[in-house]
Each structure stands twice: as structure tokens, then as C-alpha cells.
Amino acid sequence: MKIKYLDGKRFHAGLIAGGRAVIKSRNYLNKINVFPVADADTGTNMAATMQAILDRSKIGKTLHDTLSSVSDSALTGARGNSGIIFAQYLHSLSSELPKKGQITVKKFAESAQTAVKHLYDSLMNPREGTMLTVIREWADDLEKRSHKTTDFMHLLTESLDTARASLKDTPNKLKALAEAGVVDAGASGFVEFLEGIVEFIHKGSLKGHHVQPVEDIDIEEIDDHTEKPGEFRYCNEAIITKCKLTVKELKERLSPYGDSLIVAGDQAKIHLHIHSNEPEKLFGELQEIGKVSGSKVDDMARQYEIVHERANKIGLITDSTSDIPGELVDKYQISQLPLGINFGDKEYLDKKTIKPEKFYSMIRTEPIHPESAQPTPKMIKTLFDFTSSHYDDVIVLSVSEFLSGTYNSMKQIAANMENTNIHIVDTRQISASHGLITMRVAEAIEQGLSVEEILEKLSKWIEDTELYTDIQTLKYMVKSGRVKPFAGFVASMLNLKPLVILDNTGKANLIGKSIIRKQNMDRTINMIKEKLKYKKLYNYCIVHAENLPRAKQYAELLTTITGKRPAYIMPISPVVGVHNGVGVVGIGIMYD
């Protein structure tokens, strides 16, 4: 049967078949992923992009309407370098096809070839030997064959051979592929997509194409034949709407921030991908350019370590309310799950796309007080899936369930996973005390304790950990809703400075308030002195919100009475600062 034209229904059916073929090959694509970064996620990213198309796209009145829906779904749901390149090609194709009527072979081939130029223009440094090459050579072949046939079945079947040959040749164009003995994973995904379409054309039915949803497919561990990430550590993605710059202008503005830059879409909606070392500066720039959503920051160095250079058999995850220095996070290969921070419609990821200095500047100047947000279920599950597939066991340390819904979200998601090696613990702590517990567990893992031994000891460690929070003003607690406005008004009129601790259930309790803030410091030091009369000190740390001088005062006093310097002094996490505000100092202390 000859196919003389494409309409929305036919085109959408073919895309579904192609998308399902990619999802089905996800594990294989992960296994051969070595470029641009050997992070074993090309299959996952392309499958997620295809799943977004399957889930969100609709058949429109015209082919153009259908492809526009497909393109928008792909741009919104695209993940990773390969997923965004594919989404950009669909977007470029939708821009080239006529807005009305059916599409002939000749017009389709012309549009497919012209769309390649737009695809190359969207990239800062296009690399041959990748999906780009296969798409370009396939589109060129379409154009040549369109002069000899008017049948889509013949056109797509014959051009598939060209795409396969182009894929086979990718190692000759890219050294990393040749050294690893594989073809390019993204290019292979595109060929799988074409094969799914051609198979559908010949079978004439979507039956037999059913596969599991992306979320239910297990990730296989890849072979150790890959290279470390390059000079840029973080893989960043975001959706930008109402962009003030053209695609060309945006590329020029962002090019100094890193490499692997892809700007897919147009000013109405852009899906951005870039590797960089300073996500907070990058996203600060993006917030000035348009509305940013769907932010994602992956630590490629940590991913590589987990796959290839695991220091231990037990993995450790904590959320971003755990205040522990970056050098310790790196030393112990800890994965941190960021909570969200929203200043009105400005969205940030705690410690990833916003750092304390920027946050505390904004909290003073922005007209809207920020709100905190739990990590999305998708973020939690993605991290759990990846980490649990590479460790014998994973310990997850959560902020107190009385201070955030994060713990319950983690428990619910883990309960619905097949892996049973994830152990989620409510630390009943936050900030400095949460950081101490994280450090203690990391040390135990390094010392070679079993997961059973650590979990048994962990209950006692939590019980022996305390947090003292010396707050400068109740203003921010009132704004965040933690304190009733009237109580805050009375406290401000009396110039009261509260002192807060966490009880043994993880709830925040006011234990004192003073007019002169030095009284809070004296009271904190005296309480710790009393405890040290009958308890042995394990360690302590100090955190602050733009109040380093007061933090150092505490350090001097505590060093005198304990004979030990603090494990660290560091800024408080921005998401904790949402409720405590500027000037606060926290002392986390663990007894042994």
C-alpha cells in the first residue's frame, strides 16, 4: 500500500511507534553512552523525552497542529543533551511544514532538510559523529529520494538504510566512540526511532508495540569503558518562557558559562541545556532573561564516581537542609537532594541554582517573601533509582518530618519501588545538627561498618544531637508563617530575641527570649556546659546567616569550654533561611 500524504493522525501514530521503540531500547542506549559525558543516561534521557511526547501530545486538526503539539511536549519534557537535540529538530520541523493541508513526500523532505540547518544553529559547538550527523545525512537522503518517489513508505524505508550506515560510521568521526568500540548512543536512539516508524508503516498497526512506561524500566549498570567528565562539572537544564532575547542572542549571552550549549525552541518557549561549573551564576542570569521553570542540575562528577569510583558499598543521600561543607560532601561522595525556593514566580533549587549570598540579598530586597518547597517526586525517584542501582544499600537522611513533608514523600516513593535496599531515616534535625548526623554516618560508612550496624547506632546518634538557634528577629518567622503575626508584633515591639531548640521528636520549641541578644549566647553556652558535665562531646559545628562575627564568637567560647575547635563554620542553607532570616546563628552539637 502506497502512502501519498501525511496528515496529523498518521504522523502522530508513526511518532508513537518510534517513541516506543526508543523507550524499549533504553538500557542498551545507556550502556553504550560515552559522549559527550560518560554518565550512562542517554537512553534514560531519550526515553523520558519520548514518554513526554506520548503522554502530552495531541492529534490536531492539521499536521502542523499535531506536530506543534508534539514539539511543545518534547521541548517541555526533554532531558539531557540527546533529548533536547531531538526536541529541537522536531521544533524546527514544525516551523518548516505548511500550516494547512496534507503534506507530500517532496514537501516533507524539503522541510526535514531545512530543519537540519536550524538544528545546527541551535548548538554552540556542533559535533559530527553524533545524532546530528545521522539526522543530517538521513535528511539529505530524503531530499534526494523525494525526486524519485511520491510514496512515504518507500521514502522512509529506503532512507532508513542511509541512517543505519551513518550510525555505523560514527566511530570514524568521533575518537571517544572508536576508543570505546561503540556507536554514538544518541544517534543510535534516533535510528531506533526511525526503525519504529518504518515497522509501524509496514505492519499498519500499533499492536505489539506496547512497552512499560519509562518509570518502570530498570537501569542497567554500564561497562567500565568510559571517560571522566571534562572541565565542567554540572549538567544544567531549564525551560525559559517569555524570553527577552532571540535564540542567537541567548547563545551569545550564555556561551561564557560553559560548553555543550543547546538552545532548543524559540522566544515563546526554550529548552536550555549547558554544562557549567557555577549553576548559581548561570541561573541568576537566566532569571533576568525570562521566566525559568523545570530547572535541573546534575552533578556529573558525582554520577561518574558512583558508577565507576565508588569508595564504599553503602551510598549516602541527604537533602539540602543538611548543612555540611562541600569538601566533606565530595570526600564522602554524598548525594544531596535540593529543596525548592520560590520568590513569587522565580523558582530556585536550594544550594544549586541559588547560594546563600544571593538568597540573603534577595530576602532583603524582593517584595515577596520566599516560600520553601519539597523536592518533586520525580527528582526523588530519579535520584533513588540511580543511586540504589549502584550500591548494595543506600542510607537516606531526611530533615525532620515536623519541619518538612520531604521525609513522608521519600518514604512513599521508596515504598513503591522494587529496590528494597533504600533505608530512609528521619533525623529529627535540620541545618547544623542534620549536617553533624550526615558527617557521622559518612564516617561510619568509610570505617566499613555494615548498614545494619549503622542503622542501629543511628538512633542513638540522633538522640544525642541538639540544635540551638539564636535568632536575631522574629520578622522572617512571621513572614514565613512559622509564628503568628500578632505574636511577632508583640515580640518586635518588645525587641525580643528568641532562642529555639529542636525537641527529641524534631519539633521546634522556644526555650528563651531576651531583649539583649548576648543573653541568648550566655544561655546557650551555659546549657552546653551543663550537658558536658555528664556527657562526652563527639563534635559540634556552627552555621550562620550573614553573621560570621557572631558565629566566631560562639566558636571561641565553645573552644574554651570543650577544648576543641568546631568541625566547621559555614553559611546556613537558603531554604532554612526562608524561615529564620538574616542574622541567625545555629549551633549543632553531638554527644558521644
C-alpha positions in Angstrom: 0.0 0.0 0.0 1.4 3.4 -1.0 1.2 6.4 1.3 0.9 9.5 -0.8 0.4 12.1 2.0 0.7 12.6 5.7 -1.9 14.1 8.0 -2.0 14.7 11.7 -3.4 11.3 12.6 -0.8 9.3 10.5 2.1 11.4 11.6 1.1 11.1 15.3 0.7 7.3 15.0 4.2 7.0 13.5 5.7 9.1 16.2 4.1 7.0 18.9 5.6 3.8 17.3 9.1 5.5 17.0 8.9 6.8 20.6 8.0 3.4 22.0 10.9 1.8 20.1 13.3 4.2 21.8 11.9 3.5 25.2 12.2 -0.2 24.6 16.0 0.2 23.8 16.7 2.5 26.8 19.0 0.1 28.6 21.1 -0.6 25.5 21.5 3.1 24.8 22.6 3.7 28.4 25.2 1.0 28.1 26.9 2.5 25.0 26.7 6.1 26.3 30.3 7.6 26.2 29.8 11.0 24.6 29.7 13.9 25.5 29.8 12.6 29.1 30.1 9.0 30.2 27.1 9.2 32.6 25.1 6.3 31.3 21.9 8.3 30.9 21.4 8.8 27.1 18.8 6.0 27.0 17.1 7.4 30.1 17.0 10.9 28.7 15.8 10.0 25.3 13.2 7.6 26.8 11.9 10.4 29.1 11.7 12.7 26.1 9.7 10.2 24.1 7.5 9.5 27.1 6.7 13.2 27.4 5.6 13.1 23.7 3.4 10.0 24.3 1.9 11.5 27.4 1.2 15.1 26.4 0.9 15.4 22.6 -2.5 15.6 20.9 -3.7 15.0 17.4 -4.7 18.4 15.9 -6.9 19.4 13.1 -3.9 19.6 10.8 -0.5 18.0 10.6 1.0 21.4 11.6 -1.2 21.5 14.7 -0.2 17.9 15.6 3.5 18.5 15.1 3.3 21.7 17.1 1.8 19.8 20.0 4.5 17.1 19.6 7.2 19.7 19.5 5.9 21.6 22.6 5.6 18.3 24.5 9.2 17.4 23.5 10.6 20.8 24.5 8.9 20.7 27.9 9.8 17.1 28.7 13.2 16.8 27.0 16.0 15.6 29.2 19.7 15.5 28.5 21.8 16.5 25.5 20.3 14.0 23.2 16.7 14.6 24.3 17.0 18.3 23.7 18.7 17.9 20.3 15.8 15.6 19.3 13.2 18.1 20.6 14.9 20.9 18.8 14.8 19.0 15.5 11.0 18.4 15.9 10.6 22.1 16.7 12.5 23.1 13.6 10.5 20.7 11.5 7.2 22.0 12.9 8.3 25.5 11.9 9.0 24.5 8.3 5.9 22.4 7.5 2.9 24.3 6.0 0.2 25.3 8.5 -2.6 23.9 6.4 -3.3 20.9 4.2 -1.7 17.5 3.8 2.0 17.0 3.3 3.5 15.4 0.3 6.8 13.5 0.1 8.6 16.4 -1.6 7.5 19.0 0.9 8.3 16.7 3.8 11.8 16.1 2.5 12.4 19.8 1.9 11.2 20.6 5.4 13.3 17.9 7.0 16.4 19.1 5.3 15.8 22.8 6.1 15.1 21.9 9.7 18.7 20.5 10.0 20.1 24.0 9.4 18.0 25.3 12.3 19.2 22.4 14.5 22.9 23.2 13.8 22.2 26.9 14.5 20.8 26.0 18.0 24.1 24.5 19.1 27.2 26.4 20.1 29.7 23.7 19.0 28.0 21.0 16.8 30.0 17.8 16.8 30.0 15.4 13.9 29.8 11.7 14.7 26.7 12.2 16.8 23.0 12.3 16.4 23.5 15.5 14.4 25.4 13.7 11.6 22.8 10.9 11.3 19.9 13.4 11.2 21.7 15.5 8.5 22.7 12.5 6.3 19.2 11.0 6.7 17.6 14.3 5.7 19.9 14.8 2.7 18.9 11.3 1.6 15.2 12.1 2.0 15.7 15.1 -0.3 17.4 13.0 -3.0 14.9 10.2 -2.9 11.9 12.7 -3.0 12.7 13.4 -6.7 12.2 9.7 -7.5 9.2 8.7 -5.4 5.9 10.0 -4.2 5.4 7.2 -1.7 6.2 7.7 2.0 6.5 4.0 2.6 9.3 3.8 0.0 10.9 7.0 1.1 11.2 6.2 4.8 12.1 2.5 4.3 14.9 3.2 1.9 16.3 6.2 3.8 16.5 4.1 6.9 19.4 2.2 5.3 21.2 5.5 5.0 20.6 6.4 8.7 21.9 2.9 9.7 25.0 3.4 7.6 25.6 6.8 9.1 25.2 5.4 12.6 27.8 2.6 11.8 30.2 5.3 10.7 30.0 7.5 13.8 33.2 5.9 15.4 35.2 7.0 12.4 34.2 10.6 13.1 34.5 10.7 16.9 37.6 9.4 18.7 35.8 8.7 22.0 33.5 6.3 20.2 36.3 4.5 18.4 38.3 4.0 21.7 35.2 2.6 23.4 34.3 0.4 20.5 30.7 1.7 20.3 28.5 3.8 18.1 27.0 7.1 19.3 24.2 6.5 21.8 22.1 9.5 20.8 22.5 8.6 17.1 21.5 5.0 17.8 18.4 6.3 19.6 17.4 8.3 16.5 17.8 5.2 14.3 15.7 3.2 16.8 13.1 5.9 16.4 13.1 5.7 12.6 13.0 1.9 12.8 9.9 2.0 15.0 8.2 4.3 12.4 9.1 2.1 9.5 8.0 -1.1 11.3 4.7 0.6 12.0 4.3 1.6 8.4 4.7 -2.0 7.2 2.6 -3.6 10.0 -0.1 -0.9 9.8 -0.9 -1.2 13.5 0.4 -0.1 16.9 -0.4 -3.5 18.3 2.7 -5.3 19.6 4.5 -2.0 20.3 3.4 -1.9 23.9 6.3 -1.3 26.4 6.5 -0.4 30.0 6.4 3.3 30.9 9.8 4.9 31.4 9.5 4.9 35.2 9.1 1.1 35.4 12.2 0.2 33.3 15.2 -0.8 35.3 18.6 0.9 34.7 21.4 -1.5 33.9 25.0 -0.7 35.1 27.3 0.2 32.2 30.7 -1.3 31.5 33.8 0.5 32.7 34.9 1.8 29.3 34.2 5.5 29.7 36.0 8.7 30.4 35.6 11.2 33.3 33.6 14.4 32.7 35.6 17.3 31.2 36.3 20.7 32.8 32.6 21.4 33.6 31.0 19.6 36.4 27.3 20.3 36.3 24.7 19.5 33.6 22.1 22.2 33.7 18.6 22.3 32.0 15.7 24.7 32.2 12.6 25.8 30.4 12.6 29.5 29.6 9.3 31.2 28.5 8.8 34.8 27.5 12.5 35.1 26.7 13.7 38.6 26.1 16.4 37.5 23.8 16.5 35.8 20.4 18.0 32.3 20.2 21.1 33.7 18.7 21.4 36.4 21.4 20.8 33.9 24.2 23.6 31.6 22.9 26.0 34.5 22.8 25.0 35.6 26.3 25.4 32.1 27.8 28.4 30.8 25.9 30.9 32.1 28.6 29.3 29.9 31.2 30.3 26.5 29.8 30.0 24.1 26.9 27.6 21.6 25.4 25.2 24.6 25.0 21.9 23.8 23.3 19.1 26.3 22.9 16.1 24.5 21.6 12.8 26.3 20.7 12.1 29.9 20.2 11.4 33.0 22.3 8.0 31.7 23.4 9.5 28.6 24.9 13.1 27.5 25.1 14.6 24.3 26.5 18.1 25.1 27.5 21.0 22.6 28.1 24.5 23.6 29.2 27.4 22.2 31.1 28.9 24.7 33.6 30.8 25.0 36.9 28.7 27.7 38.5 25.0 26.9 38.2 24.0 29.7 40.6 25.6 32.4 38.3 24.1 30.8 35.2 20.5 30.6 36.7 20.9 34.1 38.1 21.5 35.3 34.5 18.5 33.3 33.2 16.2 34.8 35.8 16.9 38.2 34.2 16.2 36.9 30.7 12.8 35.2 31.1 10.6 33.0 33.3 12.6 30.0 34.4 11.0 26.6 35.3 11.8 22.9 35.2 15.3 23.6 36.5 17.6 20.6 36.7 21.2 20.5 37.9 23.0 17.1 37.7 26.5 16.7 39.3 28.2 14.7 36.5 31.3 14.2 38.6 29.4 12.6 41.4 27.4 10.4 38.9 30.7 9.2 37.4 32.1 8.4 40.8 29.0 6.5 41.8 29.2 4.4 38.6 33.0 3.9 38.4 34.8 5.0 41.5 32.5 4.1 44.4 34.5 4.4 47.7 32.1 2.1 49.6 29.3 -0.4 49.2 26.9 1.9 51.0 25.6 5.1 49.4 24.5 8.2 51.3 21.8 10.7 50.3 20.7 13.7 52.3 18.5 16.7 51.5 19.8 20.2 51.1 18.8 21.3 54.6 21.7 19.3 55.9 24.4 21.9 56.4 27.7 20.2 55.7 30.6 21.7 53.8 31.0 20.9 50.1 34.5 19.5 50.7 33.0 16.8 53.0 30.2 16.2 50.6 32.8 15.4 47.9 35.1 13.5 50.3 32.3 11.1 51.3 30.6 11.0 47.8 27.3 12.2 49.4 24.4 12.9 47.1 22.3 15.9 48.1 18.6 16.4 47.1 17.7 20.1 46.8 14.5 21.5 48.2 12.9 24.3 46.2 12.7 28.0 47.0 10.2 30.3 45.3 10.3 34.1 45.2 6.9 34.6 43.7 7.2 33.1 40.2 11.0 32.9 40.4 12.0 29.3 41.1 15.3 28.1 42.5 16.9 24.9 43.7 18.5 25.2 47.2 22.3 25.3 47.1 22.3 24.5 43.4 20.8 27.5 41.5 20.9 29.9 44.4 23.6 30.3 47.1 23.4 32.0 50.5 24.9 35.3 49.5 22.3 35.8 46.6 19.5 34.5 48.7 20.0 36.8 51.6 20.4 39.7 49.3 17.0 38.8 47.7 15.3 38.3 51.0 16.1 41.9 51.9 15.1 43.4 48.6 12.4 41.3 47.0 8.8 42.5 47.6 7.6 38.9 48.1 8.9 36.7 51.0 10.1 33.4 49.6 8.4 30.0 50.1 10.1 26.7 50.5 9.1 23.6 48.5 9.7 19.9 48.8 11.7 18.1 46.1 9.4 16.9 43.4 8.5 13.2 43.4 10.3 12.9 40.0 13.5 14.3 41.5 13.4 12.0 44.4 12.6 8.9 42.4 15.3 9.7 39.8 18.0 10.0 42.5 16.8 6.9 44.3 16.7 4.8 41.1 20.2 5.9 40.1 21.9 5.5 43.5 20.2 2.3 44.5 21.2 0.6 41.2 24.9 1.1 42.0 25.2 0.5 45.8 24.4 -2.6 47.9 22.5 -0.3 50.3 21.6 3.4 50.4 21.0 5.4 53.6 18.8 8.5 53.1 18.9 11.1 55.9 15.9 13.4 55.9 15.1 16.7 57.5 12.7 16.4 60.5 9.2 15.3 59.3 7.8 18.0 61.6 9.6 20.7 59.6 9.0 19.5 56.1 7.0 17.0 54.2 10.2 15.7 52.5 10.5 12.7 54.7 7.0 11.4 54.0 7.5 12.0 50.3 10.7 9.9 50.4 9.0 7.1 52.3 6.1 7.0 49.9 8.3 6.9 46.8 10.6 4.3 48.2 7.7 2.1 49.2 6.6 2.0 45.6 10.0 1.0 44.2 11.1 -2.5 43.5 14.5 -2.0 45.2 14.4 -2.7 48.9 18.0 -1.5 49.6 16.9 2.1 50.4 16.8 3.0 54.1 15.1 6.3 54.9 15.7 7.9 58.3 14.0 10.8 59.9 17.0 12.6 61.5 14.5 14.8 63.5 17.1 17.6 62.8 17.8 20.4 60.4 20.7 22.5 59.3 23.8 22.2 61.6 22.6 19.2 63.6 21.4 17.5 60.4 24.9 18.1 59.0 26.6 16.5 62.0 24.5 13.4 61.7 25.3 13.2 58.0 29.0 13.5 58.8 28.8 10.8 61.5 27.1 8.4 59.1 29.6 9.2 56.4 32.5 8.4 58.7 30.9 5.1 59.8 30.4 4.1 56.1 34.1 4.9 55.5 35.1 2.9 58.5 33.5 -0.2 57.0 30.5 -0.6 59.3 27.6 -2.6 57.9 24.3 -1.0 57.1 22.7 -2.9 60.0 25.3 -1.6 62.4 25.0 2.0 61.2 21.2 2.0 61.4 21.3 0.5 64.9 23.8 3.2 66.1 22.0 6.0 64.2 19.0 6.1 66.6 21.4 6.9 69.5 23.3 9.4 67.4 20.1 11.3 66.6 19.1 11.2 70.2 22.4 12.6 71.3 22.3 15.5 68.8 21.0 19.0 69.6 20.5 22.3 67.7 20.5 25.7 69.3 19.1 28.5 67.1 20.0 32.1 68.2 17.5 34.2 66.1 18.1 37.9 65.5 14.5 38.8 64.8 11.1 37.1 64.5 10.3 39.2 61.4 11.1 36.4 59.0 9.4 33.7 61.0 6.2 35.8 60.9 6.5 36.3 57.1 7.1 32.5 56.6 4.1 31.6 58.7 6.0 29.9 61.4 5.0 32.5 64.0 1.5 34.1 64.2 1.6 37.8 63.2 0.2 39.1 66.5 2.9 37.2 68.5 5.5 38.5 66.1 4.2 42.1 66.5 4.4 41.9 70.3 7.9 40.4 70.1 9.1 43.1 67.8 7.6 45.9 70.0 9.5 44.4 72.9 12.6 43.8 70.8 12.7 40.2 71.9 15.4 37.8 70.5 14.2 34.2 70.6 16.3 31.1 71.3 14.9 27.9 69.7 15.9 24.3 70.0 14.5 21.0 68.5 13.0 18.6 70.9 13.5 14.9 70.7 10.7 14.5 68.2 12.1 17.0 65.8 9.7 19.9 66.7 10.9 23.4 67.1 10.4 24.8 70.6 11.0 28.3 72.0 13.2 27.9 75.2 14.0 31.5 75.8 13.8 35.1 74.7 15.8 38.2 75.6 16.0 41.9 74.9 19.7 41.8 74.8 21.0 39.2 72.4 24.0 38.4 74.5 21.7 36.8 77.0 20.9 34.1 74.3 24.6 33.4 73.8 25.2 33.1 77.5 22.2 30.9 78.0 23.3 28.6 75.1 26.8 28.3 76.4 25.6 27.5 79.9 23.2 24.8 78.7 26.1 23.1 76.8 28.4 23.4 79.8 25.8 21.6 81.9 25.5 18.8 79.4 29.3 18.4 79.2 29.3 17.6 82.9 27.9 14.2 82.3 28.2 13.7 78.5 31.2 13.3 76.3 31.5 15.6 73.2 31.6 13.9 69.8 31.7 17.1 67.7 30.0 20.4 67.0 29.6 22.9 64.2 28.3 26.4 63.7 26.2 27.9 60.9 25.1 31.4 60.3 23.0 33.7 58.0 25.4 36.6 57.2 26.6 36.8 60.8 30.1 35.4 60.7 31.4 37.6 63.6 28.8 36.2 66.0 29.5 32.7 64.7 33.2 33.2 65.5 32.3 34.5 69.0 30.4 31.2 69.6 33.4 29.3 68.3 35.8 31.0 70.7 33.6 30.4 73.7 32.9 26.7 72.8 36.5 26.1 72.0 37.4 27.3 75.5 34.9 25.1 77.3 35.3 22.0 75.1 39.0 22.2 74.2 38.0 21.5 70.6 37.6 23.7 67.6 34.2 23.3 65.7 34.2 20.8 62.9 33.2 23.6 60.6 31.6 27.1 60.4 29.5 27.7 57.3 26.5 29.7 55.9 23.1 28.3 56.6 21.2 26.7 53.7 19.0 29.2 51.9 15.9 27.0 52.3 16.4 27.1 56.1 16.9 30.8 55.9 13.4 31.1 54.4 12.0 30.8 58.0 14.9 32.1 60.1 16.0 35.0 58.1 19.2 37.2 58.3 21.4 37.3 61.4 20.6 33.9 62.8 23.4 31.6 64.3 22.9 27.9 64.8 25.0 25.5 66.9 24.7 21.8 66.2 26.3 19.6 68.8 26.5 15.8 69.1 27.4 14.0 72.3 29.1 10.6 72.4 
